[in-house]
Amino acid sequence: MQGNNPVFARNEAFTRGGYATFDVATPTADELRSQYEAPSAVRPGTAMTINDVVAKTGLLFVLMLATAGATYFLMPPGAQLLALIGGVILTLVLGLVIAFTKTVRPALIVVHALGEGLLVGAFSAFVGAAFGTDLIGQAILGTLAAFTGMLIAYTTRIIRVTSRFRKIMIFSMIGLMVLGLANIVSVFGFGYSFYFDSPFGILLGVAGVVIASLTLALDFDFIEQGVKNRLPEQYSWLAAHGLLVTLVWLYIEILRLLAILRGSE
């Protein structure tokens, strides 16, 4: 099973079929006997569980929040600008390393969470200074509401992760990425941001929030498949990392949309 989240999509452990895989040949009697007698690939008690993912997600979330809080409350504006630039570069570089390596590296995942804290804290500070600090609380509540709603929709199968759903998400994310890069070029080249300085920015903001929210369903599906396939416990780090990345992305998209709406008043 393969989705659009690069944290999981490049890792073979999350692309193996579960118990309902039908694309393999039927084993012979001798093959079944040898499989039955072979030792387990995962020792008892070392397989990835939901509790593992929850615990590691909580740890990464606390580290991110602590770094974000220090950046927001303790750094002067000049240092916050450096933190914003450093957070973007750090999360981008480490994110690519984590996504495109087949080895789970908990240390890099922890550092990436700290980098996300720099990004969240600095971005929140600049938006709060420009548009009002009340938007930060609204963005936090919006993120929690979106997470809860998507979790309920996924567990009740209101939203089903199908191959068509994944393809739509892939093309949607590619589109947002291209527009984001174009906006960066526009800002540095012409001093104009169509994300903030045009009515088109509201539409892009809504699209960003919707796509980020739907990405949570893909993350839940990857975690469910990882537990079902009895992956080694270390992969819970990767699952927690992917979930935190989506939550941070969702928060930033909601905060950006609120800032656009406030600026258009």
DRENFITI-474941 format. One record per residue: residue number from 1; residue in one letter; x, y negated, z negated of N, C-alpha, C, O in turn. Coordinates in steps of 0.2 Angstrom, whole numbers, plus 5000, padded with zeros to 4 digits. Layout:
BEGIN
NUM/A/X/Y/Z/X/Y/Z/X/Y/Z/X/Y/Z
...
# end
This chain:
BEGIN
1/M/5004/5006/5000/5000/5000/5000/5004/4994/5000/5009/4993/4996
2/Q/5003/4989/5004/5007/4983/5005/5003/4977/5005/4998/4977/5009
3/G/5005/4972/5002/5001/4966/5002/5006/4960/5004/5011/4961/5006
4/N/5004/4954/5002/5007/4948/5004/5012/4945/4999/5016/4941/5001
5/N/5012/4947/4993/5016/4945/4988/5023/4948/4989/5024/4954/4988
6/P/5028/4943/4991/5035/4946/4992/5038/4949/4987/5043/4953/4988
7/V/5036/4948/4980/5039/4951/4975/5038/4959/4975/5042/4963/4973
8/F/5032/4961/4978/5031/4968/4978/5031/4971/4985/5033/4976/4986
9/A/5030/4966/4990/5030/4969/4997/5037/4972/4999/5037/4976/5004
10/R/5042/4969/4997/5049/4972/4999/5051/4978/4995/5057/4980/4996
11/N/5047/4980/4990/5049/4985/4986/5045/4992/4987/5039/4992/4987
12/E/5049/4997/4989/5046/5003/4991/5042/5006/4985/5037/5010/4987
13/A/5043/5005/4979/5040/5008/4973/5032/5006/4973/5028/5009/4971
14/F/5031/5000/4976/5024/4997/4976/5021/4998/4983/5015/4996/4983
15/T/5024/5002/4987/5021/5003/4994/5019/5011/4994/5017/5013/5000
16/R/5020/5015/4989/5019/5022/4990/5011/5023/4988/5008/5019/4985
17/G/5008/5028/4991/5001/5029/4990/5000/5032/4984/5005/5035/4980
18/G/4994/5031/4981/4992/5034/4975/4990/5041/4975/4992/5045/4980
19/Y/4985/5043/4971/4983/5050/4971/4979/5051/4977/4978/5057/4978
20/A/4976/5046/4980/4971/5047/4986/4975/5046/4992/4972/5044/4997
21/T/4981/5048/4993/4985/5047/4999/4984/5053/5003/4984/5059/5001
22/F/4982/5051/5010/4980/5057/5014/4985/5057/5020/4983/5061/5025
23/D/4990/5053/5020/4994/5053/5026/5001/5058/5026/5006/5056/5028
24/V/5000/5063/5022/5005/5068/5021/5003/5075/5023/4997/5076/5023
25/A/5008/5079/5025/5006/5086/5027/5004/5090/5021/5007/5089/5015
26/T/5000/5095/5022/4998/5099/5017/5004/5104/5015/5006/5107/5019
27/P/5006/5104/5008/5012/5108/5007/5010/5116/5007/5004/5118/5006
28/T/5015/5120/5008/5014/5127/5008/5014/5130/5001/5015/5126/4996
29/A/5012/5136/5000/5012/5139/4993/5019/5139/4990/5019/5137/4984
30/D/5024/5140/4994/5031/5140/4991/5033/5133/4989/5036/5132/4984
31/E/5031/5128/4993/5032/5121/4991/5029/5119/4985/5031/5115/4981
32/L/5022/5121/4984/5019/5119/4978/5022/5122/4972/5022/5119/4967
33/R/5024/5129/4973/5027/5132/4967/5034/5128/4965/5035/5127/4959
34/S/5038/5126/4970/5044/5123/4969/5043/5116/4965/5046/5114/4961
35/Q/5037/5112/4968/5036/5106/4965/5033/5107/4958/5035/5103/4953
36/Y/5030/5112/4956/5027/5113/4950/5033/5115/4945/5033/5113/4939
37/E/5038/5118/4947/5043/5120/4943/5049/5115/4942/5053/5115/4938
38/A/5049/5110/4947/5054/5105/4946/5052/5100/4941/5047/5099/4938
39/P/5058/5097/4938/5057/5093/4932/5054/5086/4934/5054/5084/4940
40/S/5050/5083/4930/5047/5077/4931/5052/5071/4933/5057/5071/4930
41/A/5050/5067/4938/5054/5062/4940/5054/5056/4935/5059/5053/4935
42/V/5049/5056/4931/5049/5051/4926/5048/5054/4919/5043/5058/4918
43/R/5052/5053/4915/5052/5056/4908/5046/5054/4905/5044/5048/4905
44/P/5043/5058/4900/5037/5056/4897/5038/5050/4892/5043/5050/4889
45/G/5034/5045/4893/5034/5039/4889/5038/5034/4892/5038/5028/4890
46/T/5041/5035/4898/5045/5030/4902/5041/5027/4908/5044/5023/4911
47/A/5035/5030/4909/5032/5027/4915/5029/5020/4913/5027/5019/4908
48/M/5028/5016/4919/5025/5009/4918/5018/5010/4916/5014/5014/4918
49/T/5016/5006/4911/5009/5005/4909/5006/4998/4909/5010/4993/4910
50/I/5000/4998/4908/4997/4991/4908/5000/4987/4902/5001/4981/4902
51/N/5001/4990/4896/5003/4987/4890/5010/4984/4892/5012/4979/4889
52/D/5014/4988/4895/5021/4986/4897/5021/4979/4901/5024/4974/4900
53/V/5016/4979/4906/5015/4973/4910/5013/4967/4906/5015/4962/4907
54/V/5008/4968/4902/5005/4963/4898/5011/4960/4893/5011/4954/4892
55/A/5015/4965/4890/5020/4962/4885/5025/4958/4889/5027/4953/4886
56/K/5027/4960/4895/5033/4957/4898/5030/4950/4901/5033/4945/4902
57/T/5024/4951/4904/5021/4944/4906/5020/4939/4900/5021/4933/4901
58/G/5018/4942/4894/5018/4937/4889/5025/4934/4887/5025/4928/4886
59/L/5030/4938/4887/5037/4936/4886/5039/4930/4891/5041/4925/4889
60/L/5038/4932/4897/5040/4927/4902/5036/4921/4902/5038/4915/4903
61/F/5029/4922/4900/5025/4916/4900/5027/4911/4894/5027/4905/4895
62/V/5029/4914/4888/5031/4910/4883/5038/4907/4884/5039/4901/4883
63/L/5042/4910/4888/5049/4907/4890/5047/4901/4895/5051/4896/4894
64/M/5043/4902/4899/5041/4897/4904/5038/4891/4900/5040/4885/4902
65/L/5033/4892/4896/5030/4887/4892/5035/4883/4888/5035/4877/4887
66/A/5040/4886/4885/5044/4883/4880/5049/4878/4884/5050/4873/4882
67/T/5051/4881/4890/5055/4877/4894/5051/4871/4897/5054/4865/4898
68/A/5045/4872/4899/5041/4867/4902/5040/4861/4897/5040/4855/4898
69/G/5038/4864/4890/5037/4859/4885/5043/4855/4883/5043/4848/4882
70/A/5049/4858/4883/5055/4854/4882/5056/4849/4888/5058/4843/4887
71/T/5055/4851/4894/5056/4846/4900/5051/4841/4899/5053/4835/4901
72/Y/5045/4842/4898/5040/4837/4898/5041/4832/4892/5040/4826/4893
73/F/5042/4834/4886/5042/4830/4880/5049/4827/4878/5049/4822/4875
74/L/5054/4831/4880/5061/4829/4877/5065/4825/4883/5070/4821/4881
75/M/5064/4826/4889/5068/4823/4894/5066/4816/4897/5060/4815/4897
76/P/5070/4812/4898/5068/4805/4901/5067/4806/4908/5068/4811/4911
77/P/5064/4801/4911/5061/4802/4918/5067/4804/4923/5066/4808/4927
78/G/5073/4801/4922/5079/4803/4926/5080/4810/4926/5082/4813/4931
79/A/5081/4813/4920/5082/4820/4919/5077/4824/4921/5078/4830/4924
80/Q/5071/4822/4921/5065/4826/4923/5065/4826/4931/5063/4832/4934
81/L/5068/4821/4934/5068/4822/4942/5074/4827/4943/5072/4831/4948
82/L/5079/4827/4940/5084/4832/4941/5081/4839/4939/5083/4844/4943
83/A/5077/4839/4934/5074/4846/4932/5070/4848/4938/5069/4854/4939
84/L/5066/4844/4941/5061/4846/4946/5065/4848/4952/5063/4853/4955
85/I/5070/4845/4954/5074/4847/4960/5078/4854/4958/5078/4858/4962
86/G/5081/4854/4952/5084/4860/4950/5079/4866/4949/5081/4872/4951
87/G/5073/4865/4947/5068/4870/4946/5066/4873/4953/5065/4879/4954
88/V/5065/4868/4958/5063/4870/4964/5069/4875/4968/5067/4880/4970
89/I/5075/4872/4967/5080/4876/4970/5081/4883/4967/5082/4888/4970
90/L/5081/4883/4960/5083/4889/4956/5077/4894/4957/5079/4900/4959
91/T/5071/4892/4957/5065/4897/4958/5065/4899/4965/5064/4905/4967
92/L/5067/4895/4970/5067/4897/4977/5073/4902/4978/5071/4908/4981
93/V/5079/4901/4976/5084/4905/4977/5083/4912/4973/5084/4917/4976
94/L/5082/4912/4967/5081/4918/4963/5075/4922/4965/5075/4928/4965
95/G/5070/4918/4967/5064/4921/4970/5065/4926/4976/5063/4931/4977
96/L/5070/4923/4980/5071/4927/4986/5076/4933/4985/5075/4938/4987
97/V/5080/4932/4980/5085/4937/4978/5081/4943/4974/5082/4949/4976
98/I/5076/4941/4970/5072/4946/4967/5067/4950/4972/5066/4956/4971
99/A/5065/4946/4977/5060/4949/4981/5063/4953/4986/5060/4958/4988
100/F/5069/4952/4988/5072/4956/4994/5078/4961/4991/5081/4964/4995
101/T/5078/4962/4985/5082/4967/4982/5078/4973/4980/5073/4972/4977
102/K/5081/4979/4980/5077/4985/4978/5079/4987/4971/5076/4992/4968
103/T/5083/4983/4968/5085/4984/4961/5081/4979/4956/5082/4973/4958
104/V/5078/4982/4951/5075/4977/4947/5080/4974/4942/5084/4978/4939
105/R/5080/4968/4942/5085/4964/4938/5081/4960/4933/5080/4954/4934
106/P/5080/4962/4927/5077/4959/4921/5080/4952/4920/5076/4947/4918
107/A/5087/4951/4920/5090/4945/4918/5088/4940/4923/5087/4934/4921
108/L/5088/4941/4929/5086/4936/4935/5079/4934/4934/5077/4929/4935
109/I/5075/4939/4932/5068/4938/4931/5067/4933/4925/5063/4928/4926
110/V/5070/4934/4920/5070/4929/4914/5072/4922/4916/5069/4917/4914
111/V/5078/4922/4920/5081/4915/4922/5076/4912/4927/5075/4906/4926
112/H/5073/4916/4931/5068/4913/4935/5062/4910/4932/5059/4905/4933
113/A/5060/4913/4926/5054/4910/4922/5056/4904/4919/5052/4899/4918
114/L/5063/4903/4917/5065/4897/4914/5065/4892/4920/5063/4886/4918
115/G/5067/4893/4926/5067/4889/4931/5060/4886/4933/5059/4880/4934
116/E/5055/4891/4932/5048/4889/4933/5046/4884/4928/5042/4880/4929
117/G/5048/4885/4922/5047/4880/4916/5049/4873/4918/5046/4868/4917
118/L/5055/4873/4921/5058/4866/4923/5053/4863/4928/5052/4857/4928
119/L/5051/4867/4933/5047/4865/4938/5040/4862/4935/5038/4857/4937
120/V/5037/4866/4931/5031/4865/4928/5031/4859/4924/5027/4854/4925
121/G/5036/4858/4920/5036/4853/4915/5038/4846/4919/5034/4841/4917
122/A/5042/4846/4924/5044/4840/4927/5038/4838/4932/5036/4832/4932
123/F/5035/4842/4935/5030/4841/4940/5024/4838/4936/5020/4833/4938
124/S/5022/4841/4930/5017/4839/4926/5018/4832/4923/5014/4828/4923
125/A/5025/4830/4921/5026/4824/4919/5025/4818/4924/5023/4813/4922
126/F/5027/4820/4930/5027/4815/4935/5019/4814/4937/5017/4808/4938
127/V/5015/4819/4938/5008/4818/4939/5005/4815/4933/5000/4810/4935
128/G/5006/4816/4927/5003/4813/4922/5005/4806/4921/5000/4802/4920
129/A/5011/4804/4923/5013/4797/4923/5009/4793/4928/5008/4787/4927
130/A/5008/4796/4934/5005/4793/4940/4998/4793/4940/4995/4788/4942
131/F/4995/4798/4937/4987/4799/4938/4984/4800/4931/4978/4800/4931
132/G/4987/4801/4926/4984/4801/4919/4986/4808/4916/4985/4813/4920
133/T/4987/4808/4910/4989/4815/4907/4983/4819/4906/4984/4825/4904
134/D/4977/4817/4906/4971/4821/4905/4971/4826/4911/4968/4831/4910
135/L/4974/4825/4916/4974/4830/4922/4977/4836/4920/4976/4841/4923
136/I/4982/4836/4916/4986/4841/4914/4982/4846/4910/4982/4852/4912
137/G/4978/4844/4905/4974/4848/4902/4968/4851/4906/4966/4857/4905
138/Q/4966/4847/4911/4961/4850/4916/4964/4855/4920/4960/4860/4922
139/A/4970/4855/4922/4973/4860/4926/4974/4866/4923/4974/4872/4925
140/I/4976/4866/4916/4977/4872/4912/4971/4875/4911/4970/4881/4912
141/L/4965/4872/4910/4959/4875/4909/4956/4878/4916/4954/4884/4916
142/G/4958/4875/4921/4956/4877/4928/4960/4884/4929/4957/4888/4932
143/T/4966/4884/4928/4970/4890/4929/4968/4896/4925/4967/4901/4927
144/L/4966/4895/4918/4963/4900/4914/4957/4902/4917/4955/4908/4917
145/A/4952/4898/4919/4946/4900/4922/4947/4904/4928/4943/4909/4929
146/A/4951/4902/4933/4952/4905/4939/4955/4912/4937/4953/4917/4941
147/F/4960/4913/4933/4962/4919/4931/4957/4924/4928/4957/4930/4930
148/T/4953/4921/4924/4948/4925/4921/4943/4928/4926/4941/4933/4926
149/G/4941/4923/4930/4936/4924/4935/4938/4930/4940/4935/4934/4942
150/M/4945/4929/4942/4947/4934/4947/4948/4941/4944/4947/4946/4947
151/L/4950/4941/4937/4951/4947/4934/4944/4951/4933/4944/4957/4934
152/I/4939/4947/4932/4932/4950/4931/4930/4952/4938/4927/4958/4939
153/A/4931/4948/4943/4929/4950/4950/4933/4956/4953/4930/4960/4956
154/Y/4939/4957/4951/4943/4963/4953/4941/4969/4949/4940/4974/4952
155/T/4940/4969/4943/4939/4975/4939/4932/4977/4940/4931/4983/4940
156/T/4927/4973/4942/4920/4975/4944/4920/4976/4951/4914/4978/4953
157/R/4925/4976/4955/4925/4977/4962/4921/4973/4966/4919/4974/4971
158/I/4920/4967/4963/4916/4961/4967/4921/4960/4973/4919/4958/4979
159/I/4927/4959/4971/4933/4958/4977/4936/4965/4977/4939/4967/4972
160/R/4937/4967/4983/4940/4973/4985/4946/4972/4989/4946/4968/4994
161/V/4952/4974/4987/4958/4973/4991/4959/4978/4997/4961/4984/4995
162/T/4957/4976/5003/4958/4980/5009/4963/4978/5013/4966/4973/5012
163/S/4964/4982/5018/4970/4980/5023/4968/4973/5027/4972/4969/5028
164/R/4961/4972/5028/4959/4966/5031/4960/4960/5026/4962/4955/5029
165/F/4959/4961/5020/4959/4956/5015/4967/4954/5015/4968/4948/5014
166/R/4971/4959/5015/4978/4957/5015/4981/4953/5021/4985/4949/5020
167/K/4978/4955/5027/4980/4952/5033/4978/4945/5033/4982/4940/5034
168/I/4972/4943/5030/4970/4937/5030/4974/4932/5025/4976/4927/5026
169/M/4976/4936/5019/4980/4932/5014/4987/4931/5017/4990/4925/5016
170/I/4990/4935/5021/4996/4934/5024/4996/4928/5028/5001/4924/5028
171/F/4992/4928/5033/4991/4922/5038/4990/4916/5034/4992/4911/5036
172/S/4986/4916/5029/4984/4910/5025/4990/4907/5022/4991/4901/5022
173/M/4994/4912/5019/5000/4909/5015/5005/4907/5020/5009/4902/5019
174/I/5006/4910/5026/5011/4908/5031/5009/4901/5033/5013/4896/5034
175/G/5002/4900/5034/5000/4893/5036/5001/4888/5031/5003/4882/5033
176/L/5000/4889/5025/5002/4884/5019/5009/4883/5019/5011/4877/5018
177/M/5013/4888/5020/5020/4887/5020/5023/4883/5025/5027/4878/5024
178/V/5020/4884/5031/5022/4879/5037/5020/4872/5035/5024/4867/5037
179/L/5014/4871/5033/5012/4864/5031/5016/4861/5026/5017/4855/5026
180/G/5018/4865/5021/5022/4863/5016/5029/4860/5018/5031/4855/5016
181/L/5032/4864/5022/5038/4862/5025/5037/4856/5029/5042/4851/5029
182/A/5032/4855/5033/5031/4850/5037/5030/4843/5033/5032/4838/5035
183/N/5026/4844/5027/5025/4839/5023/5032/4836/5020/5033/4830/5019
184/I/5036/4841/5018/5043/4839/5015/5047/4835/5021/5050/4830/5019
185/V/5047/4837/5027/5050/4833/5032/5047/4827/5033/5051/4822/5034
186/S/5040/4826/5032/5037/4820/5033/5039/4815/5027/5040/4809/5028
187/V/5039/4818/5021/5041/4813/5016/5048/4811/5016/5049/4805/5015
188/F/5053/4815/5018/5060/4813/5018/5061/4809/5024/5066/4805/5025
189/G/5058/4810/5030/5059/4807/5036/5055/4801/5037/5058/4796/5040
190/F/5049/4800/5035/5045/4795/5036/5042/4791/5030/5038/4786/5030
191/G/5043/4794/5024/5041/4792/5018/5033/4792/5017/5030/4789/5013
192/Y/5030/4797/5020/5023/4798/5020/5021/4806/5019/5024/4810/5022
193/S/5017/4807/5014/5015/4813/5013/5007/4814/5014/5003/4811/5011
194/F/5006/4819/5019/4999/4820/5021/4996/4824/5016/4990/4825/5016
195/Y/4999/4827/5011/4996/4830/5005/4993/4825/5000/4988/4827/4997
196/F/4996/4819/5000/4993/4814/4995/4990/4808/4998/4986/4805/4996
197/D/4993/4806/5004/4991/4800/5007/4986/4800/5013/4985/4795/5016
198/S/4983/4806/5013/4977/4806/5018/4972/4810/5016/4972/4815/5011
199/P/4966/4809/5019/4960/4814/5017/4961/4821/5018/4958/4825/5015
200/F/4966/4822/5023/4967/4829/5024/4970/4833/5018/4970/4839/5018
201/G/4973/4829/5014/4976/4832/5008/4971/4835/5003/4973/4840/5000
202/I/4965/4833/5003/4960/4836/4999/4958/4843/5002/4957/4847/4998
203/L/4958/4843/5008/4956/4850/5011/4962/4855/5010/4961/4860/5008
204/L/4968/4852/5010/4974/4857/5009/4974/4859/5002/4976/4864/5000
205/G/4972/4854/4997/4972/4855/4990/4967/4861/4989/4968/4865/4985
206/V/4961/4860/4991/4956/4865/4990/4958/4872/4993/4957/4877/4990
207/A/4961/4872/4999/4964/4878/5002/4969/4881/4998/4969/4888/4997
208/G/4973/4877/4995/4979/4880/4991/4976/4883/4984/4979/4889/4982
209/V/4971/4880/4981/4968/4883/4975/4965/4890/4977/4966/4895/4973
210/V/4961/4890/4982/4957/4896/4984/4962/4902/4986/4961/4907/4983
211/I/4967/4900/4990/4972/4906/4992/4976/4908/4986/4977/4914/4985
212/A/4978/4903/4981/4982/4905/4975/4978/4910/4971/4980/4915/4968
213/S/4971/4908/4970/4967/4912/4966/4966/4919/4969/4966/4924/4965
214/L/4965/4919/4975/4964/4926/4978/4970/4930/4978/4970/4936/4978
215/T/4976/4927/4978/4982/4931/4977/4982/4935/4971/4986/4940/4970
216/L/4979/4932/4965/4979/4936/4959/4976/4943/4960/4978/4948/4957
217/A/4971/4943/4965/4968/4950/4966/4973/4955/4969/4973/4961/4967
218/L/4977/4952/4973/4983/4956/4976/4988/4958/4970/4990/4964/4970
219/D/4989/4954/4966/4994/4956/4960/4990/4961/4956/4994/4966/4954
220/F/4984/4960/4954/4981/4965/4950/4981/4972/4954/4982/4977/4950
221/D/4980/4972/4960/4980/4978/4964/4987/4982/4964/4987/4988/4963
222/F/4992/4978/4965/4999/4980/4964/5000/4983/4957/5003/4989/4957
223/I/4998/4980/4952/4999/4983/4946/4995/4989/4945/4998/4994/4942
224/E/4989/4989/4947/4985/4995/4946/4988/5001/4950/4989/5007/4947
225/Q/4991/5000/4956/4994/5005/4960/5001/5007/4957/5002/5013/4957
226/G/5004/5003/4954/5011/5005/4950/5010/5009/4944/5013/5014/4943
227/V/5004/5008/4941/5003/5012/4935/5000/5019/4937/5002/5024/4935
228/K/4996/5019/4942/4993/5025/4945/4999/5029/4948/4999/5036/4947
229/N/5004/5026/4951/5009/5030/4954/5015/5032/4949/5020/5035/4950
230/R/5014/5030/4942/5018/5032/4937/5025/5030/4939/5030/5034/4938
231/L/5026/5023/4940/5033/5021/4942/5037/5020/4935/5034/5020/4930
232/P/5043/5020/4936/5047/5019/4930/5046/5013/4926/5043/5008/4929
233/E/5047/5013/4919/5045/5007/4915/5048/5000/4917/5045/4995/4916
234/Q/5054/5001/4920/5057/4995/4922/5053/4990/4927/5054/4984/4928
235/Y/5049/4994/4931/5045/4990/4936/5040/4986/4933/5037/4981/4937
236/S/5039/4986/4927/5034/4982/4923/5037/4975/4923/5033/4970/4923
237/W/5043/4974/4923/5047/4967/4924/5045/4964/4931/5043/4958/4931
238/L/5045/4968/4936/5043/4965/4943/5036/4964/4943/5034/4958/4946
239/A/5032/4968/4940/5025/4966/4940/5023/4960/4936/5019/4956/4939
240/A/5026/4959/4931/5025/4953/4926/5028/4947/4930/5025/4942/4930
241/H/5033/4948/4933/5036/4942/4937/5032/4940/4943/5030/4934/4943
242/G/5029/4944/4946/5024/4943/4952/5018/4939/4949/5016/4934/4952
243/L/5016/4941/4944/5010/4938/4941/5011/4931/4938/5007/4927/4939
244/L/5017/4930/4935/5018/4924/4933/5019/4919/4938/5017/4913/4938
245/V/5023/4921/4944/5024/4917/4950/5017/4914/4952/5016/4908/4954
246/T/5012/4919/4953/5006/4917/4955/5002/4912/4951/4999/4907/4953
247/L/5003/4913/4944/4999/4908/4939/5002/4901/4940/4999/4896/4939
248/V/5009/4901/4940/5012/4895/4941/5010/4891/4947/5009/4885/4947
249/W/5010/4895/4953/5008/4892/4959/5001/4889/4959/4999/4884/4961
250/L/4996/4893/4955/4989/4891/4955/4989/4885/4950/4985/4880/4952
251/Y/4992/4884/4945/4992/4878/4941/4995/4872/4945/4991/4867/4944
252/I/5000/4873/4948/5003/4867/4952/4998/4865/4958/4997/4859/4959
253/E/4994/4870/4961/4989/4868/4966/4983/4865/4963/4981/4860/4966
254/I/4981/4867/4957/4975/4864/4954/4977/4857/4952/4973/4852/4953
255/L/4983/4856/4949/4985/4849/4946/4986/4844/4952/4984/4839/4952
256/R/4989/4847/4958/4990/4843/4964/4983/4841/4967/4982/4835/4968
257/L/4978/4845/4967/4971/4844/4969/4968/4838/4965/4965/4834/4967
258/L/4969/4839/4958/4966/4834/4954/4969/4827/4955/4966/4822/4954
259/A/4976/4827/4956/4979/4821/4957/4977/4818/4963/4976/4812/4964
260/I/4976/4822/4969/4973/4819/4975/4966/4816/4974/4965/4810/4976
261/L/4962/4820/4970/4955/4817/4969/4955/4811/4965/4951/4806/4966
262/R/4959/4810/4960/4960/4804/4956/4963/4799/4960/4960/4793/4959
263/G/4967/4800/4964/4970/4795/4968/4965/4792/4974/4966/4786/4976
264/S/4960/4796/4975/4956/4794/4981/4950/4790/4978/4946/4787/4981
265/E/4950/4789/4971/4944/4786/4968/4945/4778/4969/4940/4774/4966
# end
